[in-house]
Amino acid sequence: MEKEKAQFIFKLAYSKKNWGAKYDRLEHFKRFPNLKKIIKDLENIGWLIVKKKTNYTGISLNPKHKKEIIEFIEKYLPHLRGIIR
C-alpha cells in the first residue's frame, strides 16, 4: 500500500506538478485500486488538499510538507531519487 501511495504522490508531484493552489480532478487517478483509502490517509496526515466542487473533487499536494513528501517518494521508489525538487 505504501508503494502505491508513493506512486500516487509522484504522479501528482512530478507529472501533474500539483503543489498548493494547483488542483487536478480525482477522476484522473482511476488506475489506483485503493484510491479512496490513499486519499483518506494522505488527507489525514495533511499531505493532501482536497477541494470538493459541485461537479468534481480537486486534489493537490500540500507544499508545507514538501520535504516529507519527497522523502517518502524516494524511500518507496528509490529509482526516482533526485528527480523531484
C-alpha positions as CSV (number, residue, x, y, z in Angstrom):
1,M,0.0,0.0,0.0
2,E,2.9,2.4,0.8
3,K,4.4,1.9,-2.6
4,E,1.0,2.7,-4.2
5,K,0.8,5.9,-2.1
6,A,4.3,6.8,-3.3
7,Q,3.3,6.2,-6.9
8,F,0.1,8.4,-6.5
9,I,2.1,11.2,-4.8
10,F,4.8,11.0,-7.5
11,K,2.1,11.3,-10.2
12,L,0.7,14.5,-8.5
13,A,4.1,16.0,-7.8
14,Y,6.1,15.3,-10.9
15,S,3.9,14.8,-14.0
16,K,1.0,16.9,-12.8
17,K,3.1,19.4,-10.7
18,N,0.1,19.8,-8.3
19,W,1.5,21.7,-5.4
20,G,-0.6,24.2,-3.4
21,A,-3.2,26.0,-5.4
22,K,-3.0,23.8,-8.5
23,Y,-5.7,21.1,-8.4
24,D,-6.4,18.1,-10.5
25,R,-9.6,16.1,-10.7
26,L,-9.8,13.0,-8.7
27,E,-11.2,11.1,-11.7
28,H,-7.9,11.3,-13.4
29,F,-6.4,8.8,-11.0
30,K,-8.8,5.8,-11.5
31,R,-5.9,3.4,-12.2
32,F,-5.1,3.3,-8.4
33,P,-7.2,0.4,-7.0
34,N,-7.0,1.8,-3.4
35,L,-7.6,5.4,-4.3
36,K,-10.2,6.2,-1.6
37,K,-8.0,4.8,1.1
38,I,-4.9,6.6,-0.2
39,I,-6.8,9.9,-0.4
40,K,-8.2,9.5,3.2
41,D,-4.8,8.6,4.6
42,L,-2.9,11.4,2.9
43,E,-5.6,14.0,3.8
44,N,-5.5,12.9,7.5
45,I,-1.7,13.5,7.8
46,G,-2.0,16.8,6.0
47,W,-0.1,16.0,2.8
48,L,-3.1,16.3,0.5
49,I,-5.5,19.2,0.0
50,V,-9.0,18.1,-1.2
51,K,-11.5,20.6,-2.6
52,K,-15.0,19.4,-3.2
53,K,-16.7,21.2,-6.0
54,T,-20.2,20.6,-7.3
55,N,-19.1,18.7,-10.4
56,Y,-15.8,17.2,-9.3
57,T,-13.3,16.8,-6.4
58,G,-10.0,18.5,-6.8
59,I,-6.7,17.3,-5.2
60,S,-3.4,18.9,-4.6
61,L,-0.2,18.3,-2.6
62,N,0.3,20.5,0.4
63,P,3.5,22.5,-0.1
64,K,4.0,22.8,3.7
65,H,5.0,19.1,3.7
66,K,7.1,19.1,0.5
67,K,10.3,17.8,2.2
68,E,8.5,14.9,3.9
69,I,6.6,14.1,0.7
70,I,9.7,13.9,-1.4
71,E,11.5,11.8,1.2
72,F,8.5,9.4,1.3
73,I,8.6,9.0,-2.5
74,E,12.4,8.4,-2.5
75,K,12.0,5.8,0.3
76,Y,9.5,3.7,-1.6
77,L,10.6,4.5,-5.1
78,P,14.4,4.8,-4.8
79,H,14.9,4.8,-8.6
80,L,13.3,8.2,-8.6
81,R,15.8,9.8,-6.2
82,G,16.7,13.3,-7.1
83,I,14.0,13.8,-9.8
84,I,11.6,15.8,-7.8
85,R,12.6,19.2,-6.5
